[in-house]
Amino acid sequence: MSRPEILVGDDGTPRCGWIGVDPEYRRYHDDEWGAPLHGDRPLFEKICLEGFQAGLSWITILRRRPGFRAAFDGFELETVAAYREDDIERLMADERIIRNRAKVLAAIGNARVAVDVTRDRPGALDELIWSFAPMTTRSRPRTWADIPAVTPESEALSAALRKLGFRFVGPTTMYALMQSAGLVDDHLADCWRSQPG
């Protein structure tokens, strides 16, 4: 089933058609997607949630995000990095999250890597991720076909994070992170979010 390029909502506002009619998708599209996000903790949360999303729809993660935040102690790096076996079992029993053991273990392992990266330099994870933002702005996409799934920058970001020991950070997942954290802005040309001002 094809999706429309642009949907005009009941409020008369044109939006990227991927939101469909879901109000949470609409809020996320309007307030978060493509907006620059900074900070070690918020970006660590994005890495985790994008990893949990692999193989699933993003709306599944959005709807469970409050549960993820509660289960993972707000994605505070030091706290998640200190999780032990009892925490893993607690998470595996928590119906608010995606109970995939490999992804749970990756989130904990990623927290430990993030702590190592930021221990002596708070902001280092933010700096690392943002160093892969494209240097040039491509033309505003007009259709879904204009939006790539992977870019040289997402491949390089993926490789850099993997080298440090991060997991579930493939190039496609990292491009999704780049979109959601505003390193790139893929709102279609006719979407209200692409308009200046």
N, C-alpha and C positions, 0 to 999 in steps of 0.2 A: 504494500500500500504506500503510495507516494504521499509525502507531506507537502503542504504549501510552503512557498518561500516566505511569504509574509501573511500574518493573520491580523485582522483588525478586530480588536476586542470590543466588548460591549461598551467600553468607555470611549470608543472611536480612535484608539491609539494603535498605530501599526507596529507590530512586534515580529521578531524572528519566529517563523512558523513552528520551530521545534517545541515550543512551549505547549502547543495544543490548547486545551481548555483547562488544564490543571492550575488552580490558583497558586499553589506553592511554586510551580515552575515559573509562573508569571512574576511572582515576587522576586524569585531568584534572578530571573532574566533582568528585571528592572533595577534591582538594587545591588547585585553582586557580580554577575557574569561579565567579564571584561573590565571590571573596575580594579585598579591597581591595589594589590594586597601586600602589605609588608609586615615583617616581624618573624622571628624564628618560630615562635609557638604557632601563630596562625598558618604559616607555610608548612610546618611539620604536620599540622592537622590536615591540610590539603593533600600532602603526600600520602598520609594514611588513608584518607577517605577515597582518593583516586585509586589507590591500591585495592581497597575493598570493593570498589565499583567494577574492577576488571571482570568482564563477562556478564555484568548486570546493567540495568538502566540507571542513569544518574538520579532519576526521581526516586528510585528505591532507596538510595543513599540519603537524599535530601529528607525524605520522610523519617528516616531513622537517625538523622544527625543529632537531634537532642539526646536520644538514647546512647549514641556513640559517645557524645561528650560526657554524659554522666558515667558511663561504664569505664571510660578511659581518663577519668579525673581531669576533664577539661583539656586533655592532651598536653598537660604540663610535662615538659621534657624529662626533668629529673625524676618525677613520680613514675611515669611510664617506664623509664629506663630501669627503675628499681623493682619492677614486677618480677615475681618468682612463680613457681609452679602453682601455688594456690590461686594466684591471680589469673593464670592461664585457665585453670579449671573454672574459676568464677566467670570469666569472659565466655568460655565455651558453653556455659549454662544460661547466659544472658540473652533472652529472646529479643531484646531491643536492638541487637547488632546483627551483622552477618557472621554466623558462627562457623567460620572457615579457619581451621587450625593453622594452616600455612600463612594465612593473612594476619591472624592474631599474632603469631610468632614474628612475622615480618614487622608489624607495627612496633612491637617491643624491641626487636633488634634495631630497627630504624631509630627509635628513641635513643638507644645507647650510642649509635653512631652520631646522631645529632648533638648529644651531650658532649661527645669528644670534640666535634667540630666547633662548638660554641663555648666550651669551657673557658678558654683563655681570651676569647674574642666574641662577646655577645654581639649578635647581628651577623655573624659569619655565614650562617645558613641562608639568611635573607640575601646577603651580598652574593653568595655563590649562585643561588637560583637566578637572581636578577641579572647576573653577568651574562646569561644566555638569552636575554631579551634581544630580539632582532634589532640590528643597528639601523636598518632602513625599513620604512613603512611601505608595505605593498598596497596596491590599490584596494579600496574597499570592496569586499566580495558582494556580488550582486545575486548569486545563486549558491545553493549548497555545493554544487560542483566546483565552485571557486575556492572552497575551504579544504585545505589538506588535512590528512589524518596524521601525518608525520612531516617534520621539516628538518633541515640540517641542524637547526638550533635544538630541537627536541631530541634528536639523536645524540648531539653533543652533551646536553644536560643529562640524559639517561646514562651515557657512558661515564660522565664525571661522578654522578651519584653512585653508580655501581662500583666504580673504583674505590670509593670510600667505604663501601659495604652495605649500602642501601639495597633493599629488595622490593619487588613489585613496582619498579620504576622504569618500565620499558618506554621506548620512544613514543608510542601512541598514547600511553598513560601520561607521559610528561607533556605531550602537546595539549591534552585535555587540561592538565594543571596550568599550562601557560595561558590557555583561554580563560579558565575560571579565575586565575589570579591576576589577570590583566597584563601579562607580559605581551600578549597580542590581543587585539580587539577584532573579533570576527562577527560583530553585529552586521547584518546585511545592510546594503546601502539604503534601502527603503524603511528600515527600522528606525523608530524614534530615537533609540540610543545612539545611532550613528550621526545624528544631526548635531552641528556645533551649538554650543551654549547649552 
